[in-house]
């Protein structure tokens, strides 16, 4: 994550959308249906980072501020589990069935259409999309 993005409303909205999608029952079904997704999802290191995303960006997030948050982000930046979690997120965001779910839920579709959200999703793709595969 780039410096200064932690307090960016577009980044928070993008990550809030990601958290909502990860908790969505249809997306959960898709995760279970695709072996590569399921394997990544079951990795405890991936779950640790997904839990961190929920803490930071979930519906009832208590946002960490200051040096503690910067320290945690710095620790995670080089963590292979974080990269695997974000790679899974990028794969899900590009998955045609997840795309259909985004378009079907007005709240998701509205967030998805926000240019600031797309900017951060593009940033995630650039940083973590190298393991992308087509799962149509």
N, C-alpha and C positions, 0 to 999 in steps of 0.2 A: 504494500500500500504506500502511495507517495506521501511525503511529508505534507501536513496541512489538510489532507483529505479527511482526517478523522472527524473534523467538525463541519464538513461540507454537507449541506442538506441533501444534495443529489446523491452523494455516497450513502448517506443514511437511508434514503428512500430506496435505493437500489438494493442495499443489504437487507432492508426490511422486507422487500419483495422476495428476495432469496429465502429468508427465514420462513415467510408465509408459504412459499412453494414447497420447501422441504417438509413442512408440517401438513401439507395438503394430502388428503387421503388418495386422490387419483395419482399424484406424483409419487407418493409412497408405493402405490401399486406398481408404477413404472419402474421404480428403483428395484423392487423385488423381481420384476419380470426380466430385467436385463442383467445377466450374470456379472458383467464387468461393473455395473453400477452397484449391484448388491454386494460384491466383494469389497469394493471401496467403502461402502456404507457401513459394513460390519467391522471395519478396522477401528480399534479403540482410539488411535491417534486422530483419525478423521472425526469420530464422534466427539472427541475433546474439543476440536476446533469448531464443529457445528454448535456444540453447547456454548462456546465462547461467542459465536455469532448471535445466538439466541439471547445471551446476556446483554450484549452490546446493542442489538438492533431489533429484538423481539418486541411484541406489542406492549409488554410491561417492563421494558428495559430500564434498568437503573444505570445510566451512562457513567462510565468511569471517566475521570478527568485528570488532567495534570500529569505529573511525572509517573505515577503508577500505571496509567493507561499507556503512556509512551514506552515505559519499560516492558510491559506485556507485549505490545506490538513489536518492539525490537527483538524480544525473545522468540516470537513466533515467526518472524520474517524468514529465518533460515531453517525452520523446522520442516522436514520432509512431510510430516503429517498435514501441515497447513497447506502445502502445495498440492498434496493429494486431495484434500478436501475441496480446495478451490478448483482443481481440475475436474472433479466430479460436478461441482456447481456449473462450470462452463459447459460440460457435456450435457447436463440436464437442460440448461437454458437453450441449447441448440437442438435438442431432441424434438422431432416433429410432434410427438404426442404431448409433450410438456408445452410446446408452442400453442397447440390447440387448446390446452387447458388455460393458458394465459389469456387467450382471446375470448374464452367462454365466461370468464369471471370478470365482471366490469371493474372491480377494484384492482385486479392484477393488470388488466388491459390498460387502464388509465395510467398506472405507474410505469408500465412498459413503454407507453407512448411518450413519456417525459424525456426530452433531449438530454437532460442532466443524468438521468438514469441510464440511458443508452451510452453516454460517454463513459460512465463507470463500468458498465458491462463490457464495452469495447476494451477498456483498460484491463479488466480481468481476463478477457480472451487473449490479449497480448502477453500477459504475464503467465497464464496457466493453461492456455488452450492448445499446447503442443501435443497433448495426448488425445486430441479429439478424434472420435470415430463416428461413423454414420450408423445409427441403430434403427433405421426405418422398418 
